[in-house]
Amino acid sequence: MAPKASPHPGSLRSDEIFSDSHWHYHEVHQIICPFEGSIELEVEGGRHFIPRHLAAWIPAGVAHRVSIRRVRSISVFLPEALVADDERRVRAVLVSPLMNAMLIEATRWPVQEKGVTPTRKAFFGAFAALCAEWIENEADLFIPTTDNARLKRVMDSTAAGMGENLPEICRAAGISERSLRRRLKQETGLTWEAFRRRTWILKAVSLLTETDLSISELAATCGFQCPSAFARAFKATMAETPRAYRERARRQWAAS
């Protein structure tokens, strides 16, 4: 867990823990990166899924709840004054090779250790300065939630991989397709197609790092009609091709 408040930055390395936290907030900024497994991070209005080799940026003062299942991760905690974040929102952040290397190096200074050496101060000063750039490099894997029972049934069915036949899903949920499209856009800001595509990409991110499925097999598993359509959609969200993401994630996993 993060310290209630810390006058100095530091890190926390966690190995294979299980945790369902209550709603809480930190008095410091946190950036957490799972090197194995994935993290589900709930905020007001929805959930962020943070698979391996993405990171979650959690600003100081933002309420959230975390679900962790056998995750190996590294967190860095930074005093609020070190990083300006006017938007004050949780984000899923793409992890660059530099961020990955610095997260690993940060474990030299556990947050529980008191005292600040010149090296520690210089390292976390550079880390904090780079955070301003890193948190702009965002992967939009946020899955909105709703209190509307019928709308939620449609969203759950779509996320579960039943999203090709929208009329059938709507019949099962007891809502017309026209009403579904209007209400989904009003409550989440997403069209049904955009919501479906986001859930497909989220599934693909996990499968790319956790399985040896070929890109063609993975595209079909995630609902895409062809590998090229999958590659375009994946790159639009993750800023690199599925193959490049898999290769980079594996290199970074080996380095961790």
MOSULUR-V691320 format. One record per backbone hydrogen bond with DSSP energy under -0.5 kcal/mol. CO is the residue of the C=O (numbers start at 0). NH is the residue of the N-H. Records with the same first field share a line. If there is no record, write none. Layout:
BEGIN
CO->NH ; NH
END
This chain:
BEGIN
3->26
9->76
10->110
11->74
13->72
16->69 ; 70
18->67
23->63
25->60
26->79
28->77
29->57
30->75
31->55
32->73
33->52
35->71
37->68
38->40 ; 49
39->41 ; 66
40->47
41->64
42->45
44->144
45->42
46->142
47->40 ; 49
48->50
49->38
50->53
52->94
53->33
54->92
55->31 ; 57
56->58 ; 90
57->29
58->61
60->62
63->23
64->41
65->20
66->39
67->18
70->16 ; 72
71->34 ; 35
72->13
73->32
74->11
75->30
76->9
77->28
78->81 ; 82
79->82
84->87
90->56 ; 92
91->138
92->54
93->95
95->99
96->100
97->101
98->102
99->103
100->104
101->105
102->106
103->106
104->107
105->108
108->10
109->112
114->116
116->120
117->121
118->122
119->123
120->124
121->125
122->126
123->127
124->128
125->129
126->130
127->131
128->131
129->132 ; 133
130->134
132->135 ; 136
133->136
135->137
136->93
137->139
138->140
140->48
141->143
142->46
146->148
147->151
148->152
149->153
150->154
151->155
152->156
153->157
154->158
155->159
156->161
157->160 ; 162
161->164
163->165
164->168
165->169
166->170
167->171
168->172
169->173 ; 174
170->173
175->179
176->180
177->181
178->182
179->183
180->184
181->185
182->186
183->187 ; 188 ; 189
184->188
190->194
191->195
192->196
193->197
194->198
195->199
196->200
197->201
198->202
199->203
200->204
201->205
202->206
203->207
204->208
205->209
206->210
213->217
214->218
215->219
216->220
217->221
218->223
219->222
225->229
226->230
227->231
228->232
229->233
230->234
231->235
232->236
233->237
234->238
240->244
241->245
242->246
243->247
244->248
245->249
246->250
247->251
248->252
249->253
250->254
251->255
END
